């Protein structure tokens, strides 16, 4: 059976726990507001701070356009993620699990876990730095204390999804207010700020930071998380209801991500209007930012609010990181472990590099580690973005909710920009490592380069898999084989015959042809596939008017045949006929399938023809097509 039916619901403990049905106007909007705010905290976590501060202090306002571009990218991609969850009731990891080979899914899971670990590393360091700045706690102790926040999500989950969302929104408000006050004190020059939205890349170092900003803004684990969180709403599953859910989730995403854009812009503008203006071009560490803010802005509150916002950002993003990890593991592996254990494992993976850097290189290198974590996130983006575009562009699975051509073009342009920037960055970094490695150059050639090539090959496979599937189908349709001996011709005996019914004028000919092949001695199964939007996504759980009418009409046919002495049973299938018809035929153990061609006009005939071709390659019995 399809994985969407057999596997558990995404975040099953809070799935459909917020009722958004039977609400109107602003009450309905409020019911849908929330998921995007949990996603948005990932766009303003401490990793963003490091890249924004580095960009603002070294290049002034010139990288503001990268933030704007990243926000527009994020808005489109998060809307696609929400659409996938609303329409198919699958998160991105679950959809990948149903589409790719298990070996490919294992690789994608590992890459997604690396992205989550990189994100968690930023949260660990951010929280620890915030505690040090506010309370003077040594960084190594702050990193250790972050393990304890594994309990926070467990406490919040016991109060329900709305309480988690309220807690996150409160933290986002604290971050926003803190930076609003700092913007007022910094007094940036508006003309220079506006000039920063003109695209430019001053140097290779600026490219490195720009890619880090993209990785920090458009975060891969948020695409997994958003497609799951939208399923916490219970809404009308009719076509109109699904369109309404898509609309309200878009509003939710727009509000939340614009708030994140304000915070990120405020951090970069703050760094540009204080450090860059004062000639402090090498301020990339959060600790240095905290230390310099008060004297440059003339008030101790600037540093205090900076530290408070940093702790709030780290604490809020740690919750969403936990949920994203749960979504990825359960979706790719269909494996569920205790939430506290999942969180503890993720946190231990994150604090290990933090410990190593602090112990062996000192606290001064944590800023560089934060920027590196965001570049790692950016490198993982293609592996989440490309499948998401494929899934939401698939008309067969998305039906009327498939994305528009202009959205598809924009999404692929975004994917191309991300992948091309990452390829340039990887080549640039490997060349730098080869130049600096000296006698250890062989390590790069044996380990780094093969892994990079294998990763690139995997990305190409994911990008071109639909074309490969289409080519394979066309190859299967080519005539092949040789002539055989016809000296002995025996009439085939069919004992179990499957017949597809479409409730059209061709049904009588289809049934006549079937009974002509098997006669009264054979047994028959009459099947009809319900293809409504609800049936496509909810399968046999749907109970709409059309499905009930189809079942009754099928029983009518069966009753007429039974009166004539034929042994007949019926079966109603749901969803995609290319998949469901072979399942019913194989379960029944039929030795002949009779299908009717329905005389469609050219467009529908092409669609039906594709269905026939797919079905006949998925069953190992003769298929009779009746016109």
C-alpha positions as CSV (number, residue, x, y, z in Angstrom):
1,X,0.0,0.0,0.0
2,X,1.0,3.6,-0.4
3,X,3.3,4.9,2.3
4,X,1.0,7.9,2.9
5,X,-1.7,5.5,4.1
6,X,0.3,3.0,6.1
7,X,2.8,5.3,7.9
8,X,1.8,7.2,11.0
9,X,0.7,10.8,10.9
10,X,3.4,13.5,11.0
11,X,3.9,14.7,14.6
12,X,1.0,12.3,15.5
13,X,0.7,13.5,19.1
14,X,-0.5,17.0,17.9
15,X,-1.8,16.1,14.4
16,X,-5.1,17.9,13.7
17,X,-5.2,19.0,17.3
18,X,-6.2,22.6,16.5
19,X,-9.8,23.0,15.1
20,X,-10.0,25.5,12.3
21,X,-13.4,24.3,11.0
22,X,-16.7,26.2,11.3
23,X,-14.9,29.5,11.8
24,X,-15.2,32.7,9.8
25,X,-13.3,35.9,9.3
26,X,-10.6,36.9,11.7
27,X,-11.4,33.9,14.0
28,X,-10.5,31.6,11.1
29,X,-7.3,33.5,10.5
30,X,-6.3,33.3,14.1
31,X,-6.9,29.5,14.1
32,X,-4.4,29.1,11.3
33,X,-1.8,31.5,12.6
34,X,1.1,29.8,14.5
35,X,3.0,27.2,12.4
36,X,4.9,29.8,10.5
37,X,6.0,31.5,13.7
38,X,7.7,28.3,14.8
39,X,9.3,28.2,11.4
40,X,10.4,31.8,11.6
41,X,12.5,31.5,14.7
42,X,14.8,29.3,12.6
43,X,15.3,32.4,10.4
44,X,16.5,34.5,13.4
45,X,18.6,32.0,15.4
46,X,22.1,32.8,16.6
47,X,23.6,31.5,13.4
48,X,21.9,34.3,11.5
49,X,23.4,36.8,14.0
50,X,26.9,35.6,13.2
51,X,26.6,35.9,9.5
52,X,24.6,39.2,9.7
53,X,27.1,40.8,12.0
54,X,30.1,39.6,9.9
55,X,28.4,41.0,6.8
56,X,27.5,44.3,8.3
57,X,30.8,45.0,10.0
58,X,32.9,44.1,6.9
59,X,30.8,45.3,4.1
60,X,28.4,47.8,5.6
61,X,24.9,47.8,4.1
62,X,26.0,46.2,0.8
63,X,24.7,42.7,1.6
64,X,21.2,43.9,2.6
65,X,20.0,42.8,-0.8
66,X,21.0,39.2,0.1
67,X,18.7,39.3,3.1
68,X,15.8,40.6,1.0
69,X,16.5,38.0,-1.7
70,X,16.7,35.3,0.9
71,X,13.5,36.3,2.5
72,X,11.7,36.2,-0.8
73,X,13.2,32.8,-1.4
74,X,12.1,31.6,2.0
75,X,8.5,32.9,1.5
76,X,8.1,31.0,-1.8
77,X,9.7,27.8,-0.5
78,X,7.9,27.8,2.8
79,X,4.6,28.3,0.9
80,X,5.4,25.3,-1.2
81,X,6.2,23.3,2.0
82,X,2.9,24.3,3.6
83,X,1.0,23.4,0.4
84,X,2.5,20.0,0.4
85,X,1.5,19.3,4.0
86,X,-2.0,20.7,3.5
87,X,-2.9,18.9,0.2
88,X,-1.1,15.6,0.6
89,X,-1.1,15.4,4.4
90,X,2.5,14.3,4.2
91,X,5.6,16.2,5.4
92,X,8.6,16.5,3.1
93,X,10.4,13.6,4.6
94,X,7.4,11.3,4.3
95,X,6.8,12.4,0.7
96,X,10.5,11.6,-0.1
97,X,10.2,8.2,1.5
98,X,7.3,7.3,-0.8
99,X,9.2,8.6,-3.9
100,X,12.8,7.5,-3.6
101,X,14.7,4.2,-3.2
102,X,15.5,3.3,0.5
103,X,19.2,3.9,-0.1
104,X,18.6,7.4,-1.5
105,X,16.3,8.1,1.5
106,X,19.0,7.0,3.9
107,X,21.4,9.4,2.3
108,X,18.9,12.2,2.4
109,X,18.2,11.5,6.0
110,X,21.9,11.7,6.9
111,X,22.2,15.0,5.1
112,X,19.1,16.3,6.9
113,X,20.5,15.3,10.2
114,X,23.7,17.1,9.4
115,X,21.7,20.2,8.7
116,X,19.8,19.9,12.0
117,X,23.1,19.3,13.9
118,X,24.6,22.4,12.3
119,X,21.5,24.4,13.2
120,X,21.6,23.0,16.8
121,X,25.3,23.9,17.0
122,X,24.4,27.5,16.3
123,X,21.7,27.4,19.0
124,X,24.1,25.8,21.6
125,X,26.7,28.5,21.0
126,X,24.2,31.3,20.9
127,X,22.6,30.3,24.2
128,X,26.0,29.8,25.8
129,X,27.3,33.1,24.6
130,X,24.1,34.9,25.7
131,X,24.5,33.4,29.2
132,X,28.1,34.4,29.3
133,X,27.3,38.0,28.3
134,X,24.5,38.5,30.7
135,X,25.7,36.5,33.7
136,X,29.5,36.0,33.2
137,X,29.1,32.3,32.9
138,X,32.1,30.6,31.2
139,X,31.3,29.5,27.7
140,X,32.1,25.8,28.4
141,X,29.6,25.8,31.3
142,X,27.0,27.5,29.2
143,X,27.4,24.8,26.5
144,X,26.9,22.1,29.1
145,X,23.8,23.8,30.6
146,X,22.1,23.8,27.2
147,X,21.7,20.1,27.5
148,X,19.0,20.8,30.2
149,X,16.7,22.6,27.8
150,X,15.8,19.1,26.4
151,X,13.2,19.1,29.1
152,X,11.5,22.4,28.0
153,X,9.8,21.0,24.9
154,X,8.5,18.0,26.8
155,X,6.9,20.3,29.3
156,X,5.4,22.6,26.6
157,X,4.1,19.6,24.5
158,X,2.1,18.4,27.5
159,X,0.1,21.7,27.3
160,X,-0.7,21.4,23.6
161,X,0.3,22.9,20.3
162,X,-1.2,26.3,20.9
163,X,0.8,26.8,24.1
164,X,4.0,26.0,22.2
165,X,3.1,28.6,19.6
166,X,2.2,31.2,22.2
167,X,5.6,30.6,23.9
168,X,7.4,31.0,20.6
169,X,5.5,34.1,19.7
170,X,6.4,35.7,23.0
171,X,10.1,35.0,22.4
172,X,9.8,36.4,18.9
173,X,8.2,39.6,20.3
174,X,11.1,40.0,22.8
175,X,13.6,39.7,20.0
176,X,11.8,42.1,17.8
177,X,11.3,44.8,20.5
178,X,15.0,44.5,21.5
179,X,16.2,45.2,18.0
180,X,13.6,47.9,17.5
181,X,15.1,49.8,20.4
182,X,18.7,49.3,19.2
183,X,17.7,50.5,15.7
184,X,16.4,53.7,17.3
185,X,19.7,54.2,19.2
186,X,21.9,53.3,16.2
187,X,20.4,56.0,14.0
188,X,21.3,54.4,10.6
189,X,21.4,56.7,7.5
190,X,18.3,55.8,5.5
191,X,19.9,56.6,2.1
192,X,22.8,54.3,2.7
193,X,20.4,51.6,3.9
194,X,18.4,51.8,0.7
195,X,21.5,51.6,-1.4
196,X,22.3,48.3,0.3
197,X,19.4,46.7,-1.5
198,X,21.2,47.1,-4.9
199,X,22.8,43.7,-5.7
200,X,26.6,43.6,-5.5
201,X,29.3,41.1,-4.3
202,X,32.4,43.1,-3.3
203,X,34.8,40.1,-2.9
204,X,35.2,36.3,-2.5
205,X,34.9,36.8,1.2
206,X,31.6,38.6,0.7
207,X,30.5,35.6,-1.4
208,X,31.3,33.3,1.5
209,X,29.3,35.4,3.9
210,X,26.5,35.9,1.4
211,X,26.1,32.1,1.1
212,X,26.2,31.8,4.8
213,X,23.4,34.4,5.0
214,X,21.3,32.4,2.5
215,X,22.0,29.2,4.5
216,X,21.0,31.0,7.7
217,X,17.9,32.5,6.2
218,X,16.5,29.7,4.0
219,X,17.0,26.8,6.3
220,X,16.5,23.2,5.0
221,X,15.1,21.8,8.2
222,X,12.4,24.4,8.2
223,X,11.0,23.0,4.9
224,X,10.5,19.7,6.7
225,X,9.1,21.3,9.8
226,X,6.6,23.6,8.0
227,X,5.1,20.7,6.0
228,X,4.4,18.9,9.2
229,X,3.2,21.8,11.4
230,X,0.4,22.8,9.0
231,X,-1.1,19.4,9.6
232,X,-1.8,20.3,13.3
233,X,-4.9,22.2,12.0
234,X,-8.1,20.4,11.4
235,X,-10.0,21.9,8.5
236,X,-12.6,21.1,5.8
237,X,-11.1,18.6,3.4
238,X,-13.3,19.6,0.4
239,X,-11.6,21.3,-2.5
240,X,-12.8,24.7,-1.3
241,X,-11.6,24.0,2.2
242,X,-8.2,23.0,1.1
243,X,-7.8,26.1,-1.0
244,X,-8.9,28.1,2.1
245,X,-6.2,26.4,4.2
246,X,-3.5,27.1,1.6
247,X,-4.5,30.8,1.6
248,X,-4.5,31.2,5.4
249,X,-1.2,29.4,5.7
250,X,0.3,31.8,3.1
251,X,-0.9,34.7,5.2
252,X,0.7,33.1,8.3
253,X,4.0,32.6,6.4
254,X,4.0,36.2,5.1
255,X,3.5,37.8,8.5
256,X,6.0,35.5,10.3
257,X,8.8,35.6,7.7
258,X,8.6,39.4,7.3
259,X,9.1,39.6,11.1
260,X,12.2,37.4,10.7
261,X,13.4,39.7,7.8
262,X,13.0,42.7,10.1
263,X,15.2,41.1,12.8
264,X,17.9,39.9,10.3
265,X,18.0,43.3,8.6
266,X,18.1,45.1,12.0
267,X,21.2,43.0,13.0
268,X,23.0,43.7,9.8
269,X,22.1,47.4,9.9
270,X,23.1,47.6,13.5
271,X,26.5,46.1,12.7
272,X,26.9,48.4,9.7
273,X,25.8,51.6,11.4
274,X,28.0,51.0,14.5
275,X,31.0,48.8,13.7
276,X,31.5,49.5,10.0
277,X,31.0,53.2,10.5
278,X,33.5,53.2,13.4
279,X,36.1,51.3,11.4
280,X,35.7,48.0,13.3
281,X,35.7,45.8,10.1
282,X,36.6,42.5,11.7
283,X,33.8,42.3,14.2
284,X,32.3,38.9,13.5
285,X,32.0,37.4,17.0
286,X,28.8,37.9,19.0
287,X,30.9,38.6,22.1
288,X,32.7,41.5,20.4
289,X,29.4,42.9,19.3
290,X,28.1,42.9,22.8
291,X,31.2,44.5,24.1
292,X,31.3,47.3,21.5
293,X,27.6,48.2,21.4
294,X,27.4,50.0,24.7
295,X,30.3,52.5,24.1
296,X,29.4,53.0,20.4
297,X,25.7,53.7,21.1
298,X,26.1,55.5,24.4
299,X,23.9,53.3,26.6
300,X,24.4,50.0,28.5
301,X,20.9,48.9,27.6
302,X,22.1,48.3,24.0
303,X,24.3,45.5,25.2
304,X,21.8,44.1,27.7
305,X,19.0,44.0,25.2
306,X,21.4,42.4,22.7
307,X,22.1,39.6,25.2
308,X,18.4,39.1,26.1
309,X,17.5,38.8,22.5
310,X,20.3,36.3,21.9
311,X,19.1,34.0,24.7
312,X,15.5,34.3,23.5
313,X,16.6,33.4,19.9
314,X,18.6,30.4,21.1
315,X,15.8,29.1,23.3
316,X,13.1,29.5,20.7
317,X,15.0,27.9,17.9
318,X,16.0,24.9,20.1
319,X,12.3,24.0,20.3
320,X,11.8,24.1,16.5
321,X,15.1,22.1,16.0
322,X,13.7,19.4,18.2
323,X,10.5,19.2,16.3
324,X,12.3,19.2,13.0
325,X,14.5,16.3,14.1
326,X,11.5,14.3,15.0
327,X,9.8,15.0,11.7
328,X,13.0,14.0,9.7
329,X,13.6,10.8,11.6
330,X,10.0,9.6,11.6
331,X,9.4,10.6,8.0
332,X,12.5,9.1,6.4
333,X,12.9,6.0,8.6
334,X,9.3,5.6,9.8
335,X,11.0,5.3,13.2
336,X,9.8,6.9,16.4
337,X,11.9,7.2,19.5
338,X,11.2,9.0,22.8
339,X,11.2,12.8,22.3
340,X,13.6,13.3,25.2
341,X,16.0,10.8,23.8
342,X,15.8,12.3,20.3
343,X,16.5,15.7,21.7
344,X,19.4,14.5,23.9
345,X,21.1,12.7,20.9
346,X,20.7,15.8,18.7
347,X,22.1,18.1,21.4
348,X,25.0,15.8,22.2
349,X,25.9,15.8,18.5
350,X,25.8,19.6,18.5
351,X,27.9,20.2,21.7
352,X,30.7,17.9,20.7
353,X,32.2,20.3,18.0
354,X,31.5,23.2,20.3
355,X,33.5,21.5,23.1
356,X,36.4,20.7,20.8
357,X,36.6,24.2,19.4
358,X,36.5,25.9,22.8
359,X,39.0,23.5,24.4
360,X,41.5,23.4,21.5
361,X,41.1,26.8,19.8
362,X,39.6,28.9,22.5
363,X,36.4,31.0,22.8
364,X,37.6,33.4,20.1
365,X,37.0,30.9,17.4
366,X,33.3,30.3,18.2
367,X,32.2,33.1,15.8
368,X,33.9,31.4,12.9
369,X,32.3,28.1,13.9
370,X,28.9,29.8,13.8
371,X,29.4,31.1,10.3
372,X,30.7,27.7,9.2
373,X,27.5,26.1,10.6
374,X,25.4,28.4,8.4
375,X,27.4,27.6,5.3
376,X,26.8,23.8,6.0
377,X,23.1,24.6,6.2
378,X,23.3,26.3,2.8
379,X,25.1,23.3,1.3
380,X,22.2,21.0,2.4
381,X,19.5,23.3,0.9
382,X,19.4,21.7,-2.6
383,X,18.6,18.3,-1.1
384,X,15.4,19.7,0.5
385,X,14.4,22.3,-2.1
386,X,14.6,20.1,-5.3
387,X,12.4,17.3,-4.0
388,X,9.9,19.9,-2.6
389,X,9.6,21.5,-6.1
390,X,9.2,18.1,-7.7
391,X,6.5,17.0,-5.3
392,X,4.4,20.2,-5.5
393,X,4.8,20.3,-9.3
394,X,3.4,16.7,-9.7
395,X,-0.1,17.1,-11.1
396,X,-0.8,13.4,-10.7
397,X,-0.4,13.7,-6.9
398,X,-1.3,17.4,-6.3
399,X,-4.4,17.5,-8.6
400,X,-5.9,20.9,-8.9
401,X,-3.6,22.1,-6.1
402,X,-0.5,21.8,-8.2
403,X,1.6,25.0,-8.3
404,X,1.2,27.5,-11.1
405,X,3.8,27.6,-13.9
406,X,5.2,30.9,-12.7
407,X,5.7,29.6,-9.2
408,X,7.4,26.5,-10.7
409,X,9.8,28.7,-12.7
410,X,10.6,30.9,-9.7
411,X,11.2,27.9,-7.5
412,X,13.6,26.4,-10.1
413,X,15.4,29.7,-10.4
414,X,15.9,29.8,-6.7
415,X,17.1,26.2,-6.7
416,X,19.5,27.0,-9.5
417,X,20.9,30.1,-7.6
418,X,21.4,28.1,-4.4
419,X,23.0,25.1,-6.1
420,X,25.3,27.2,-8.4
421,X,26.5,29.4,-5.4
422,X,27.2,26.3,-3.4
423,X,29.1,24.6,-6.2
424,X,31.2,27.7,-6.5
425,X,31.8,27.8,-2.8
426,X,32.8,24.1,-2.6
427,X,35.3,24.5,-5.5
428,X,36.7,27.6,-3.9
429,X,37.1,25.9,-0.5
430,X,38.6,22.7,-1.9
431,X,41.2,24.8,-3.9
432,X,42.1,26.7,-0.7
433,X,42.5,23.5,1.3
434,X,44.7,21.9,-1.5
435,X,46.9,25.0,-1.5
436,X,47.2,25.0,2.3
437,X,47.5,21.3,3.0
438,X,51.1,20.9,1.9
439,X,52.2,17.3,2.5
440,X,48.7,16.3,3.6
441,X,47.2,17.1,0.2
442,X,46.5,13.3,-0.3
443,X,43.9,13.5,2.5
444,X,41.8,16.0,0.4
445,X,42.1,13.8,-2.7
446,X,41.2,10.6,-0.9
447,X,38.4,11.8,1.4
448,X,37.1,15.3,0.6
449,X,36.9,15.2,-3.2
450,X,35.2,11.8,-3.5
451,X,32.6,12.7,-0.9
452,X,32.0,16.0,-2.7
453,X,31.6,14.2,-6.1
454,X,29.3,11.6,-4.6
455,X,27.1,14.3,-3.0
456,X,26.9,16.1,-6.3
457,X,25.9,12.9,-8.1
458,X,23.1,12.4,-5.5
459,X,21.9,15.9,-6.1
460,X,21.8,15.3,-9.9
461,X,19.9,12.1,-9.4
462,X,17.3,13.8,-7.3
463,X,17.0,16.7,-9.8
464,X,16.6,14.5,-12.9
465,X,14.8,11.5,-11.4
466,X,11.4,12.4,-13.0
467,X,13.1,12.5,-16.4
468,X,14.7,9.2,-15.8
469,X,11.4,7.7,-14.8
470,X,9.8,9.0,-18.0
471,X,12.6,7.7,-20.2
472,X,12.3,4.3,-18.5
473,X,8.6,4.2,-19.2
474,X,9.1,5.2,-22.9
475,X,11.7,2.4,-23.2
476,X,9.3,-0.1,-21.8
477,X,6.7,0.9,-24.4
478,X,9.1,0.1,-27.3
479,X,8.2,-3.1,-29.3
480,X,10.5,-6.0,-28.6
481,X,10.7,-9.8,-28.8
482,X,10.8,-12.4,-31.5
483,X,8.3,-14.7,-33.3
484,X,7.3,-17.9,-31.6
485,X,5.9,-21.3,-32.7
486,X,2.2,-21.2,-33.5
487,X,1.8,-24.8,-34.5
488,X,-0.3,-25.5,-31.4
489,X,-3.0,-23.0,-30.4
490,X,-5.1,-23.6,-27.3
491,X,-7.9,-21.4,-26.0
492,X,-6.7,-19.8,-22.7
493,X,-8.7,-20.5,-19.6
494,X,-9.4,-17.6,-17.4
495,X,-10.8,-18.4,-13.9
496,X,-10.5,-15.0,-12.2
497,X,-11.2,-11.9,-14.2
498,X,-10.9,-8.3,-13.1
499,X,-13.1,-5.7,-14.8
500,X,-12.7,-1.9,-14.5
501,X,-15.9,0.1,-14.4
502,X,-16.3,3.8,-15.2
503,X,-20.1,4.2,-15.3
504,X,-20.1,5.2,-18.9
505,X,-21.6,3.9,-22.1
506,X,-18.6,1.5,-22.6
507,X,-19.4,-0.4,-19.4
508,X,-21.8,-2.9,-21.1
509,X,-19.2,-3.8,-23.8
510,X,-16.5,-4.2,-21.2
511,X,-18.6,-6.6,-19.1
512,X,-19.7,-8.5,-22.2
513,X,-16.1,-8.9,-23.3
514,X,-15.2,-10.1,-19.8
515,X,-17.9,-12.8,-19.5
516,X,-17.2,-13.9,-23.1
517,X,-13.6,-14.7,-22.0
518,X,-14.5,-16.6,-18.8
519,X,-18.1,-17.7,-19.1
520,X,-20.2,-18.9,-16.1
521,X,-17.3,-21.0,-14.8
522,X,-15.1,-18.0,-14.0
523,X,-15.4,-15.6,-11.1
524,X,-15.3,-11.8,-11.6
525,X,-14.4,-8.7,-9.6
526,X,-15.9,-5.4,-10.7
527,X,-13.8,-2.4,-9.6
528,X,-14.1,1.3,-9.8
529,X,-11.6,3.9,-8.7
530,X,-12.8,7.1,-7.0
531,X,-10.6,10.0,-8.1
532,X,-12.0,13.0,-6.2
533,X,-9.6,15.4,-4.5
534,X,-10.6,14.0,-1.1
535,X,-10.1,10.4,-2.2
536,X,-6.7,11.3,-3.8
537,X,-5.4,12.4,-0.4
538,X,-7.4,10.6,2.2
539,X,-8.0,7.2,0.4
540,X,-10.7,5.0,1.9
541,X,-11.2,7.4,4.8
542,X,-13.2,9.6,2.5
543,X,-16.9,9.2,2.6
544,X,-18.2,11.9,0.2
545,X,-21.4,11.7,-1.9
546,X,-19.6,10.7,-5.1
547,X,-17.8,7.7,-3.4
548,X,-21.1,6.4,-1.9
549,X,-22.9,6.8,-5.2
550,X,-20.2,4.9,-7.0
551,X,-20.3,2.0,-4.6
552,X,-24.1,1.7,-4.9
553,X,-23.8,1.7,-8.8
554,X,-21.2,-1.0,-8.7
555,X,-23.4,-3.2,-6.5
556,X,-26.2,-2.7,-9.1
557,X,-24.0,-4.1,-11.9
558,X,-23.0,-7.1,-9.6
559,X,-26.7,-7.8,-8.8
560,X,-27.7,-7.9,-12.4
561,X,-24.8,-10.4,-13.3
562,X,-25.6,-12.6,-10.3
563,X,-29.2,-13.0,-11.5
564,X,-27.7,-14.4,-14.7
565,X,-25.7,-17.0,-12.8
566,X,-22.3,-15.3,-12.7
567,X,-20.1,-15.2,-9.6
568,X,-19.3,-11.5,-9.0
569,X,-17.8,-9.4,-6.2
570,X,-17.1,-5.7,-6.2
571,X,-14.3,-3.4,-5.0
572,X,-14.1,0.3,-4.7
573,X,-10.6,1.8,-4.8
574,X,-9.5,5.3,-4.0
575,X,-6.9,7.7,-5.3
576,X,-4.5,7.2,-8.3
577,X,-5.8,4.5,-10.7
578,X,-2.3,3.8,-12.0
579,X,-1.4,2.5,-8.5
580,X,-4.8,1.3,-7.2
581,X,-5.9,-0.9,-10.1
582,X,-2.7,-3.0,-10.0
583,X,-3.1,-3.4,-6.2
584,X,-6.6,-4.7,-6.5
585,X,-5.8,-7.0,-9.5
586,X,-2.8,-8.5,-7.6
587,X,-4.7,-8.9,-4.3
588,X,-7.5,-10.6,-6.1
589,X,-5.1,-13.0,-8.0
590,X,-6.8,-12.3,-11.4
591,X,-5.5,-14.0,-14.5
592,X,-7.1,-11.5,-16.9
593,X,-7.8,-7.7,-16.7
594,X,-10.4,-6.2,-18.9
595,X,-10.4,-2.4,-19.2
596,X,-12.7,0.0,-21.2
597,X,-11.4,2.8,-23.4
598,X,-13.8,5.7,-22.9
599,X,-13.7,7.7,-26.2
600,X,-12.3,10.8,-24.6
601,X,-11.2,13.8,-26.7
602,X,-7.5,14.0,-27.4
603,X,-6.4,15.5,-24.1
604,X,-8.2,13.0,-21.9
605,X,-7.4,10.2,-24.2
606,X,-3.7,10.9,-23.7
607,X,-4.2,10.9,-19.9
608,X,-6.1,7.6,-20.1
609,X,-3.7,6.1,-22.4
610,X,-0.9,6.8,-20.0
611,X,-3.0,5.1,-17.3
612,X,-3.5,2.0,-19.4
613,X,0.2,1.8,-20.3
614,X,1.3,2.2,-16.6
615,X,-1.2,-0.4,-15.4
616,X,-0.3,-3.1,-18.0
617,X,3.3,-2.8,-16.9
618,X,2.4,-3.2,-13.3
619,X,0.4,-6.4,-13.7
620,X,1.8,-9.8,-14.8
621,X,-1.4,-10.9,-16.6
622,X,-3.0,-10.2,-20.0
623,X,-4.9,-7.0,-20.3
624,X,-7.8,-6.6,-22.7
625,X,-8.8,-3.1,-23.8
626,X,-12.4,-2.7,-25.0
627,X,-13.6,0.1,-27.2
